[in-house]
Amino acid sequence: MNPTRQRRLTIVIAILIAVIVASALVVYALQQNMNYLFTPSQVQAGEATSYKTFRLGGMVKAGSIQRSNDSLRVTFTVVDASGVMPVEYNGILPDLFRENQSVIATGHMDGARFVATEVLAKHDETYMPKELKDAMAKAHQGKHIDESASQDKSSL
């Protein structure tokens, strides 16, 4: 092989290696920035253990909201058909946040509790994010729970 062909082959191989490394870094970065949505029962089943941060979705349990007197710290419980997850949040909650409302919290697990960095509340009586609706429907499968009945209860 003459030196010109060998140099061209070396350049082509170096470019291919650089493209493969760059693609791998992009895929890795995108995976680290994705936020997956889980219900409390999915978290308790261990489906969220491989994720550093994720979103927790469900209903705020009635009577579970406890506010700190000297800070913005709030603790509450998020429930779904068969799961219960205590949540801690330090910040200002949305105006629509209240008991028996759908909520999505972004954060991470700290032992048996979920520490939220952001809390979102549903914005009207009929809206539920598609991901949360699908996750709750999956949780209700096999438990003989009527979807319309659970949605009626959520609007109380």
N, C-alpha and C positions, 0 to 999 in steps of 0.2 A: 504494500500500500504506500502510495507516495505521500509526502509530508502534507500537501494541501488537503487531500482527502482525510487524512488522520486528524488534522486540525479542525476541519468542518465537522467530522464525527464527534470530536471532543466537545465542540461548541453546542451541537444539537443535544448531546447527552446532558450537558450542564444545564441547558434551558429546560429540558424535560424534568430533571431533578428539581430545579427551582419551582416549576409549575406544580409539581406534586407536593412539595413542602408547603407552598403558599396555599394550595387547596386544603391540605390537612389542617393548617392553622385557622383558616376561615371556618371550616366545619366545626372545629373545636371551640372557637370563639362563639359561634352561633348556638351551640349546645349549652354553653355556660350562661348565656343570656336569655334562654327560654324559660318561661314560667308556666309550669304545668298546673292544672286545676285538679284538686282532689277533694272528696267529701270526707267527713270525719271517719266514716266506716272504712274507707280506702286507706286512710292514714293509719288507723289502728290495725289494719290487715298487713301493714308493712309495705304497701305499694310506693310510698314516698320516701323510703329510707335512703335511696341512692341520689336524691336531689338535695342540694344545699339550700336553695330557696324554692318555694312553690306557692301556689295560691290555694287557700282553703275556702271552700264554699259550702253554705248551708243556711239554716235558719238560726236566729238568735233565740236561745231558750228563754221562756218567760221566767222572770224573777232572778235571772242570773247576772244582770248588769250590776257591777259594784264599782263606784267611782271613789278615788282617793280624795281626801279632803285637802291635802296640801300640795298636790301636783296634778298633772294631766293624765296620770296613770288610770287606766280602766281595765277591768277584767270582766269577761263574759264567757258564755258557753255557746258553742256552735254545735247544732245537732242536725242529723239527717234521719233516715228511716231507722237505722240501727246503731248509729255511732254518736259519740259525745266527745267533744274536744274543748278543753279549757283554752282560752285565748287571753293574752295580755297585750295591751296596746298603750303606748305612751305618746299622746298627741291629741289633736282636736278631731273629734268624730264628725262625720257628715250630719247635716241637719235631719236627714231622713232615717238615721240609725235609731232603731228602737226594738223592743221585744217582738217576737213573732214576725220578723222581717227577714227577707233574704239578704245575705251579706257575703262579700268576697274579701278575704284578707290575704295580703301578700306578706310573707315572712319566712321564718324557719322554726324548726323544732328545737326546744331546749328541755331535754328530758321528756316528760310526759305532757308538757304544755307547748302551745304554739305562740311564738312571740311575733306579733305583727308589726310591720313597718308602714303599712298602708291599709286602710279599711275603706271599702266601697259599699254603699247601701243601694238597694234597688230604688229606681226613681219613680215608679208608679205602681198601681195595684195589679197590673197585668203583666208587667215585664219580668222575665227571668232570663239571664244569659243562656244561650243555647248550650254551652258547655256544661253549665251547672244543671240545667234541665235534663240533659242526657245522662250526666253522672248520677243524678238523683233517681231517674227512671231505671237505670241499671241497678242501683242499690235496692230499689223496690221490687225488682223481678224476683219471683219465687217467694215473696213474703205476703202475697195476696192483699196488697195495699192498692186502693183505688187512686189513680193519679189525680182525678178531678177532686176527690175528697181532700187529698193532701194540699192541693193548690187552693181550695176554698178555705182551709184552715190557715194557710199562710197569709191570706188577705184580711184576717181578723185584726 
